[in-house]
Amino acid sequence: MYEGRPPWDIGRPQPAFVKLFRDGEIKRGRILDVGCGTGENALFLAEAGCDVTGVDIAHRAIELAKEKAAKRNKSVDFFVCDVLTLGSCFREGEFDTVIDSGLFHTLADEDRPVFLKQVFSVLKSNGEYFMMCFSDKEPGEWGPRRVSKGEIIGALEPHFRINYIKDAAFESLTRRGGSKAYLVSANKK
């Protein structure tokens, strides 16, 4: 999986998450980047003064993230953790914010509630969850699984208050103009 550069590793943070931070939606505090890949979003937030932890199930991705952090002289805790068992890696209520850039849509239907319950558990009261996933508006059959607004609402509502679901785009190395996505803001109930 990380032998060469995957199309989702654009060598910089996803513009949607940069904008969320610059617009003041992602605030400084303890931030967890789930499915962090090679760490670009986490490193951007660390450079902006946030206290960031990044987790991914791919050992090679975490190795690359640690190498990037060392080269940039940035302090980010990167380590391997299964997002379906976040509670075994972190204390309850440990984070102010959880960001998810491209993880949710990779999960099997039966794993999504497990994952979101784990996110819920590691967030502080009223903590924020920002998620960007591939949208069912993306044409064609090729590429990652698409997610509908209804699926997002159904998955989030048991534990989260949804602030918005906006049309967005994933920047990638393979598709000019990006791929259609949904950008979601929610708070722990």
TAQUIPE-V506118 format. One line per field, one symbol per residue. phi: phi as a letter, one per 40 degrees, with the letter a starting at -180 (. if undefined). psi: psi as a letter, one per 40 degrees, with the letter a starting at -180 (. if undefined). A space follows every 10 residues. Layout:
# TAQUIPE-V506118
phi->???
psi->???
This chain:
# TAQUIPE-V506118
phi->.bcgbccccc gaccdccccd cccgccbcic bbbcgcfcgc cccdccccgc cbbbbaccdc ccdccccccc ccfbcbcbac acccbdccbb ccgcbcabbb bgcdccccdc ccccdcccdd ccccdgcbbb bbbccccccg bcgcccbcdd ccdcccdcbb cccabbcaac cacbbcggbc abbbbabcc
psi->dfgahidege eiihdddddd ddeedhiiah hhhhfebeed dddddddeei hihhiiehdd dddddddddd defihhhhih hheefddedi ihfdidihih geddeeiide dddddddddd deiiheiihh hhihieehii diaihihidd ddddddddei hhdihihahh iieehheiih ihhhhiih.
